[in-house]
Amino acid sequence: MTIPAVRRTSRLLNATRAVHATESLTRLIACSVADDVLEQLSTAVDRDRVDSEIALLNAFAAHDDVTMDVSPVLCAILLHAQEASRLSGGLVDHVVGMSATGSAGTAARTGRDAPYEFDADTSTLYLRQGTVLDLWNLGCAWAAEEIVAQVIMQDPAASLAVVVGPAVVSVGAAWEISDALGQGFAALESPLRCGLRSFAVLHTHGVVPTGESTGQMEPAEDQAAQNTAPTAWWDRVAVGAEDAVQAITFVLMAQRLGDVAQDHLARAGAEAEFVGPRTGTPWRRRVRTPGWVPRAS
């Protein structure tokens, strides 16, 4: 399997871009929290950062099997990865590469078939030789939930939305938060006005200047996490769920399921809006689950 090239704009993840608050005091508190949490996110799972945990693990696994204790942050994100795999029935896979050295011979030698194993009790991660993990999207979900949770502890009356990559977590009055959104975040208004607390937004773009087909998960055009298997069925998918981890999982499932995604997500209890690609006409196909009803105020 070919390992994807560098593909995310994690440098754009900063407190100023992440926090959208209705009150200045809430914004000050949230930005302080976000600075710390986003640094933890980058240190744990940013593959573009050579000294991050995930980059080091992937680098070591390129040469040999790896067993390593992981930080509490990476431990939490790995637990989310296990939940995502369970929710999706294995459809959402965090292994994005397997080099030629990571072959059946390695599995036979170690007696382990899975490319990676995680023991939450001991916070130990095993990577089979050649395995490349990408936990960025689920890390964004963890960060968004963590920022909001810490802000609420300090400011119980806070009203804000936190946007980390494709993941969005909000609390408070939707119409007030919508007014507080910065430019380029128009895609968030409809989910907010549906009363969704946690959701994820997927934008699918066609051909980029390099000539490679890419799909990007983003709440705004300049804050994206690119994916490697874009769906041709939808130009944009927004999915709301009980928490950001479920929302990320469901939106990744929608990316892979294409035109049957609506039924699967509705049965799973998610609310979603699917917007079809531009076809040269003013009209675009728009499909919503029954509970997707934006409110005026």
C-alpha positions as a LaTeX table, in Angstrom:
\begin{tabular}{lrrr}
\hline
Residue & $x$ (\AA) & $y$ (\AA) & $z$ (\AA) \\
\hline
Met1 & 0.00 & 0.00 & 0.00 \\
Thr2 & 1.31 & 3.46 & $-0.84$ \\
Ile3 & 1.77 & 5.72 & 2.14 \\
Pro4 & $-0.05$ & 9.04 & 1.56 \\
Ala5 & 2.02 & 12.17 & 1.15 \\
Val6 & 2.01 & 15.01 & 3.65 \\
Arg7 & $-1.55$ & 16.12 & 3.63 \\
Arg8 & $-2.87$ & 18.21 & 6.46 \\
Thr9 & $-2.63$ & 21.87 & 7.40 \\
Ser10 & $-2.11$ & 21.31 & 11.11 \\
Arg11 & $-0.13$ & 24.56 & 11.38 \\
Leu12 & $-3.47$ & 26.35 & 10.98 \\
Leu13 & $-4.74$ & 24.72 & 14.16 \\
Asn14 & $-4.36$ & 27.46 & 16.72 \\
Ala15 & $-6.53$ & 28.92 & 19.44 \\
Thr16 & $-7.57$ & 31.92 & 17.38 \\
Arg17 & $-8.95$ & 29.70 & 14.64 \\
Ala18 & $-10.37$ & 27.08 & 16.99 \\
Val19 & $-12.38$ & 29.19 & 19.42 \\
His20 & $-15.62$ & 30.98 & 18.51 \\
Ala21 & $-17.14$ & 32.47 & 21.67 \\
Thr22 & $-19.96$ & 34.93 & 22.24 \\
Glu23 & $-18.33$ & 36.66 & 25.23 \\
Ser24 & $-14.83$ & 38.12 & 25.47 \\
Leu25 & $-14.14$ & 36.52 & 28.88 \\
Thr26 & $-15.17$ & 33.10 & 27.58 \\
Arg27 & $-12.93$ & 33.61 & 24.58 \\
Leu28 & $-9.93$ & 34.46 & 26.78 \\
Ile29 & $-10.48$ & 31.34 & 28.89 \\
Ala30 & $-11.07$ & 29.12 & 25.86 \\
Cys31 & $-8.02$ & 30.39 & 23.98 \\
Ser32 & $-5.81$ & 29.70 & 26.98 \\
Val33 & $-7.19$ & 26.16 & 27.24 \\
Ala34 & $-6.99$ & 25.61 & 23.48 \\
Asp35 & $-3.32$ & 26.61 & 23.32 \\
Asp36 & $-2.45$ & 23.85 & 25.77 \\
Val37 & $-4.75$ & 21.16 & 24.32 \\
Leu38 & $-3.73$ & 21.80 & 20.71 \\
Glu39 & $-0.06$ & 21.50 & 21.69 \\
Gln40 & $-0.84$ & 18.15 & 23.33 \\
Leu41 & $-2.66$ & 17.08 & 20.16 \\
Ser42 & 0.28 & 18.02 & 17.97 \\
Thr43 & 2.79 & 16.33 & 20.28 \\
Ala44 & 0.79 & 13.10 & 20.23 \\
Val45 & $-0.53$ & 12.55 & 16.70 \\
Asp46 & 0.78 & 15.12 & 14.22 \\
Arg47 & 2.54 & 13.01 & 11.59 \\
Asp48 & 4.01 & 16.17 & 10.04 \\
Arg49 & 5.89 & 16.86 & 13.26 \\
Val50 & 9.00 & 14.69 & 13.35 \\
Asp51 & 9.18 & 14.57 & 17.15 \\
Ser52 & 5.53 & 13.62 & 17.74 \\
Glu53 & 4.73 & 10.28 & 19.32 \\
Ile54 & 2.98 & 8.93 & 16.25 \\
Ala55 & 5.79 & 10.03 & 13.91 \\
Leu56 & 8.38 & 8.32 & 16.09 \\
Leu57 & 6.30 & 5.15 & 16.40 \\
Asn58 & 5.79 & 4.97 & 12.64 \\
Ala59 & 9.50 & 5.61 & 12.05 \\
Phe60 & 10.56 & 2.86 & 14.45 \\
Ala61 & 8.01 & 0.46 & 12.96 \\
Ala62 & 9.54 & 0.96 & 9.53 \\
His63 & 12.47 & $-1.16$ & 10.69 \\
Asp64 & 11.14 & $-3.55$ & 13.33 \\
Asp65 & 8.17 & $-4.47$ & 15.51 \\
Val66 & 7.57 & $-1.80$ & 18.14 \\
Thr67 & 6.14 & $-2.04$ & 21.64 \\
Met68 & 6.05 & 1.24 & 23.52 \\
Asp69 & 4.34 & 2.95 & 26.44 \\
Val70 & 2.30 & 5.92 & 25.25 \\
Ser71 & 1.28 & 9.21 & 26.84 \\
Pro72 & $-2.14$ & 9.72 & 28.46 \\
Val73 & $-3.22$ & 11.85 & 25.47 \\
Leu74 & $-2.27$ & 9.24 & 22.89 \\
Cys75 & $-3.85$ & 6.60 & 25.13 \\
Ala76 & $-7.15$ & 8.53 & 25.08 \\
Ile77 & $-7.01$ & 8.93 & 21.30 \\
Leu78 & $-6.26$ & 5.23 & 20.81 \\
Leu79 & $-9.32$ & 4.39 & 22.90 \\
His80 & $-11.33$ & 6.60 & 20.54 \\
Ala81 & $-9.80$ & 4.72 & 17.61 \\
Gln82 & $-11.00$ & 1.43 & 19.08 \\
Glu83 & $-14.48$ & 2.93 & 19.51 \\
Ala84 & $-14.49$ & 4.16 & 15.91 \\
Ser85 & $-13.53$ & 0.73 & 14.61 \\
Arg86 & $-16.30$ & $-0.85$ & 16.67 \\
Leu87 & $-18.95$ & 1.67 & 15.59 \\
Ser88 & $-18.04$ & 1.31 & 11.92 \\
Gly89 & $-17.66$ & $-2.46$ & 11.93 \\
Gly90 & $-14.05$ & $-2.01$ & 10.83 \\
Leu91 & $-14.94$ & 0.31 & 7.94 \\
Val92 & $-12.96$ & 3.16 & 9.51 \\
Asp93 & $-9.33$ & 1.99 & 9.51 \\
His94 & $-6.47$ & 3.92 & 11.09 \\
Val95 & $-3.74$ & 1.97 & 9.28 \\
Val96 & $-2.89$ & 4.15 & 6.28 \\
Gly97 & 0.23 & 2.34 & 5.13 \\
Met98 & 1.95 & $-1.02$ & 5.23 \\
Ser99 & 5.42 & $-1.28$ & 3.79 \\
Ala100 & 6.74 & $-4.33$ & 1.99 \\
Thr101 & 8.60 & $-5.34$ & 5.15 \\
Gly102 & 5.34 & $-5.57$ & 7.07 \\
Ser103 & 4.38 & $-8.86$ & 5.48 \\
Ala104 & 2.79 & $-12.12$ & 6.48 \\
Gly105 & 6.24 & $-13.31$ & 7.53 \\
Thr106 & 6.27 & $-10.81$ & 10.36 \\
Ala107 & 2.83 & $-11.92$ & 11.52 \\
Ala108 & 3.92 & $-15.55$ & 11.46 \\
Arg109 & 7.06 & $-14.77$ & 13.45 \\
Thr110 & 5.26 & $-12.80$ & 16.17 \\
Gly111 & 2.00 & $-14.73$ & 16.22 \\
Arg112 & 0.10 & $-11.45$ & 15.91 \\
Asp113 & $-2.17$ & $-10.95$ & 12.91 \\
Ala114 & $-3.29$ & $-7.37$ & 13.63 \\
Pro115 & $-1.04$ & $-4.57$ & 12.35 \\
Tyr116 & $-1.36$ & $-2.89$ & 15.74 \\
Glu117 & $-2.63$ & $-3.73$ & 19.22 \\
Phe118 & $-3.34$ & $-1.42$ & 22.12 \\
Asp119 & $-3.58$ & $-2.41$ & 25.79 \\
Ala120 & $-5.40$ & 0.36 & 27.65 \\
Asp121 & $-4.68$ & $-1.18$ & 31.07 \\
Thr122 & $-0.93$ & $-0.80$ & 30.60 \\
Ser123 & $-1.01$ & 2.10 & 28.07 \\
Thr124 & 1.10 & $-0.03$ & 25.73 \\
Leu125 & 0.95 & 0.12 & 21.94 \\
Tyr126 & 2.30 & $-2.60$ & 19.66 \\
Leu127 & 2.99 & $-1.85$ & 15.99 \\
Arg128 & 3.87 & $-4.64$ & 13.59 \\
Gln129 & 6.84 & $-3.91$ & 11.37 \\
Gly130 & 5.87 & $-1.75$ & 8.41 \\
Thr131 & 2.65 & $-0.39$ & 9.93 \\
Val132 & 1.83 & 3.30 & 9.51 \\
Leu133 & $-0.88$ & 4.73 & 11.79 \\
Asp134 & $-2.80$ & 7.97 & 11.30 \\
Leu135 & $-4.92$ & 9.10 & 14.26 \\
Trp136 & $-5.20$ & 12.77 & 13.34 \\
Asn137 & $-8.95$ & 13.01 & 12.71 \\
Leu138 & $-9.83$ & 11.22 & 15.95 \\
Gly139 & $-7.25$ & 13.36 & 17.72 \\
Cys140 & $-9.11$ & 16.43 & 16.51 \\
Ala141 & $-12.31$ & 15.00 & 17.99 \\
Trp142 & $-10.55$ & 14.39 & 21.32 \\
Ala143 & $-9.15$ & 17.94 & 21.32 \\
Ala144 & $-12.48$ & 19.62 & 20.56 \\
Glu145 & $-14.25$ & 17.71 & 23.34 \\
Glu146 & $-11.39$ & 18.32 & 25.78 \\
Ile147 & $-11.28$ & 22.07 & 25.17 \\
Val148 & $-15.02$ & 22.49 & 25.72 \\
Ala149 & $-14.98$ & 20.30 & 28.85 \\
Gln150 & $-12.17$ & 22.35 & 30.42 \\
Val151 & $-13.80$ & 25.66 & 29.49 \\
Ile152 & $-17.12$ & 24.62 & 31.05 \\
Met153 & $-15.32$ & 23.76 & 34.29 \\
Gln154 & $-14.00$ & 27.34 & 34.48 \\
Asp155 & $-16.99$ & 29.12 & 32.93 \\
Pro156 & $-20.20$ & 27.07 & 33.40 \\
Ala157 & $-22.28$ & 29.65 & 31.50 \\
Ala158 & $-19.99$ & 29.65 & 28.46 \\
Ser159 & $-21.48$ & 29.81 & 24.98 \\
Leu160 & $-19.03$ & 28.84 & 22.25 \\
Ala161 & $-18.05$ & 26.52 & 19.43 \\
Val162 & $-14.65$ & 24.86 & 19.20 \\
Val163 & $-13.43$ & 23.86 & 15.74 \\
Val164 & $-10.46$ & 21.50 & 15.50 \\
Gly165 & $-9.87$ & 20.22 & 11.98 \\
Pro166 & $-13.07$ & 18.45 & 10.91 \\
Ala167 & $-14.49$ & 18.22 & 14.44 \\
Val168 & $-16.82$ & 20.77 & 16.02 \\
Val169 & $-18.15$ & 20.84 & 19.59 \\
Ser170 & $-20.51$ & 23.59 & 20.75 \\
Val171 & $-22.36$ & 24.60 & 23.89 \\
Gly172 & $-24.86$ & 27.42 & 24.36 \\
Ala173 & $-27.31$ & 29.20 & 22.09 \\
Ala174 & $-26.79$ & 28.23 & 18.45 \\
Trp175 & $-27.87$ & 31.55 & 16.97 \\
Glu176 & $-25.44$ & 33.46 & 19.20 \\
Ile177 & $-22.59$ & 31.13 & 18.28 \\
Ser178 & $-23.45$ & 31.47 & 14.58 \\
Asp179 & $-23.03$ & 35.23 & 14.90 \\
Ala180 & $-19.64$ & 34.69 & 16.56 \\
Leu181 & $-18.27$ & 32.49 & 13.77 \\
Gly182 & $-15.39$ & 33.90 & 11.78 \\
Gln183 & $-15.28$ & 34.27 & 8.02 \\
Gly184 & $-15.04$ & 31.00 & 6.13 \\
Phe185 & $-17.08$ & 28.98 & 8.64 \\
Ala186 & $-20.47$ & 29.23 & 6.91 \\
Ala187 & $-20.69$ & 25.42 & 6.67 \\
Leu188 & $-21.12$ & 25.27 & 10.45 \\
Glu189 & $-24.25$ & 27.40 & 10.62 \\
Ser190 & $-26.75$ & 24.76 & 9.50 \\
Pro191 & $-25.58$ & 22.06 & 11.97 \\
Leu192 & $-25.55$ & 24.60 & 14.79 \\
Arg193 & $-29.09$ & 25.72 & 14.01 \\
Cys194 & $-30.17$ & 22.08 & 14.09 \\
Gly195 & $-29.16$ & 22.09 & 17.74 \\
Leu196 & $-26.24$ & 19.71 & 17.23 \\
Arg197 & $-23.66$ & 19.83 & 20.00 \\
Ser198 & $-21.03$ & 17.66 & 18.32 \\
Phe199 & $-20.61$ & 17.24 & 14.58 \\
Ala200 & $-18.08$ & 16.85 & 11.78 \\
Val201 & $-17.98$ & 18.34 & 8.29 \\
Leu202 & $-16.50$ & 16.69 & 5.21 \\
His203 & $-15.80$ & 18.65 & 2.04 \\
Thr204 & $-14.81$ & 16.65 & $-1.04$ \\
His205 & $-12.77$ & 18.47 & $-3.64$ \\
Gly206 & $-11.91$ & 17.08 & $-7.02$ \\
Val207 & $-8.53$ & 17.60 & $-8.68$ \\
Val208 & $-5.93$ & 19.79 & $-7.05$ \\
Pro209 & $-3.09$ & 21.50 & $-8.99$ \\
Thr210 & $-0.81$ & 18.50 & $-8.45$ \\
Gly211 & $-3.23$ & 16.42 & $-10.49$ \\
Glu212 & $-3.93$ & 14.10 & $-7.56$ \\
Ser213 & $-7.47$ & 13.46 & $-6.40$ \\
Thr214 & $-7.94$ & 14.49 & $-2.80$ \\
Gly215 & $-10.73$ & 14.63 & $-0.29$ \\
Gln216 & $-10.64$ & 17.13 & 2.52 \\
Met217 & $-12.42$ & 17.12 & 5.85 \\
Glu218 & $-12.89$ & 20.70 & 6.87 \\
Pro219 & $-15.30$ & 23.07 & 8.52 \\
Ala220 & $-13.73$ & 25.86 & 6.49 \\
Glu221 & $-11.82$ & 25.87 & 3.23 \\
Asp222 & $-8.53$ & 26.90 & 4.83 \\
Gln223 & $-8.67$ & 24.55 & 7.83 \\
Ala224 & $-8.55$ & 21.07 & 6.44 \\
Ala225 & $-7.44$ & 17.51 & 7.03 \\
Gln226 & $-7.18$ & 15.78 & 3.67 \\
Asn227 & $-8.29$ & 12.20 & 3.20 \\
Thr228 & $-7.17$ & 9.71 & 0.62 \\
Ala229 & $-10.46$ & 8.23 & $-0.59$ \\
Pro230 & $-12.91$ & 11.00 & $-1.56$ \\
Thr231 & $-16.44$ & 10.06 & $-2.47$ \\
Ala232 & $-17.84$ & 11.18 & $-5.82$ \\
Trp233 & $-21.39$ & 11.15 & $-4.47$ \\
Trp234 & $-21.22$ & 14.15 & $-2.15$ \\
Asp235 & $-19.48$ & 17.50 & $-2.27$ \\
Arg236 & $-20.16$ & 18.09 & 1.43 \\
Val237 & $-21.34$ & 15.91 & 4.30 \\
Ala238 & $-22.12$ & 17.15 & 7.80 \\
Val239 & $-22.90$ & 14.61 & 10.52 \\
Gly240 & $-24.03$ & 15.20 & 14.08 \\
Ala241 & $-23.80$ & 12.59 & 16.83 \\
Glu242 & $-23.61$ & 12.19 & 20.60 \\
Asp243 & $-19.97$ & 13.23 & 20.68 \\
Ala244 & $-17.24$ & 14.33 & 18.31 \\
Val245 & $-15.70$ & 10.86 & 18.09 \\
Gln246 & $-18.94$ & 9.37 & 16.82 \\
Ala247 & $-19.40$ & 12.31 & 14.43 \\
Ile248 & $-15.93$ & 11.81 & 12.95 \\
Thr249 & $-16.56$ & 8.08 & 12.65 \\
Phe250 & $-19.89$ & 8.56 & 10.88 \\
Val251 & $-18.56$ & 11.18 & 8.48 \\
Leu252 & $-15.68$ & 8.87 & 7.52 \\
Met253 & $-18.21$ & 6.09 & 6.99 \\
Ala254 & $-20.25$ & 8.42 & 4.75 \\
Gln255 & $-17.13$ & 9.09 & 2.73 \\
Arg256 & $-16.76$ & 5.37 & 2.03 \\
Leu257 & $-20.43$ & 4.39 & 1.72 \\
Gly258 & $-21.38$ & 6.95 & $-0.92$ \\
Asp259 & $-25.04$ & 6.96 & $-1.94$ \\
Val260 & $-26.10$ & 4.44 & 0.74 \\
Ala261 & $-24.62$ & 6.49 & 3.58 \\
Gln262 & $-27.89$ & 8.20 & 4.51 \\
Asp263 & $-29.69$ & 4.99 & 5.46 \\
His264 & $-26.72$ & 3.63 & 7.43 \\
Leu265 & $-26.26$ & 6.84 & 9.41 \\
Ala266 & $-29.98$ & 7.23 & 10.11 \\
Arg267 & $-30.11$ & 3.67 & 11.50 \\
Ala268 & $-27.11$ & 4.47 & 13.67 \\
Gly269 & $-28.96$ & 7.40 & 15.20 \\
Ala270 & $-26.92$ & 10.15 & 13.55 \\
Glu271 & $-28.28$ & 13.29 & 11.93 \\
Ala272 & $-26.73$ & 14.25 & 8.62 \\
Glu273 & $-26.94$ & 16.53 & 5.61 \\
Phe274 & $-25.51$ & 15.49 & 2.23 \\
Val275 & $-24.91$ & 18.04 & $-0.53$ \\
Gly276 & $-24.26$ & 16.73 & $-4.03$ \\
Pro277 & $-21.50$ & 17.94 & $-6.35$ \\
Arg278 & $-21.93$ & 20.80 & $-8.79$ \\
Thr279 & $-23.20$ & 19.52 & $-12.12$ \\
Gly280 & $-23.13$ & 22.67 & $-14.24$ \\
Thr281 & $-26.64$ & 23.71 & $-13.15$ \\
Pro282 & $-27.79$ & 26.06 & $-10.37$ \\
Trp283 & $-29.37$ & 23.10 & $-8.59$ \\
Arg284 & $-27.52$ & 20.74 & $-6.28$ \\
Arg285 & $-28.84$ & 17.55 & $-4.74$ \\
Arg286 & $-29.42$ & 17.92 & $-1.00$ \\
Val287 & $-30.42$ & 15.00 & 1.24 \\
Arg288 & $-31.11$ & 15.19 & 4.97 \\
Thr289 & $-31.97$ & 12.69 & 7.67 \\
Pro290 & $-35.41$ & 13.28 & 9.27 \\
Gly291 & $-34.01$ & 15.03 & 12.35 \\
Trp292 & $-31.98$ & 17.58 & 10.39 \\
Val293 & $-34.23$ & 20.64 & 10.82 \\
Pro294 & $-32.39$ & 23.99 & 11.09 \\
Arg295 & $-34.20$ & 26.52 & 13.26 \\
Ala296 & $-34.34$ & 30.24 & 12.60 \\
Ser297 & $-33.53$ & 31.15 & 16.20 \\
\hline
\end{tabular}
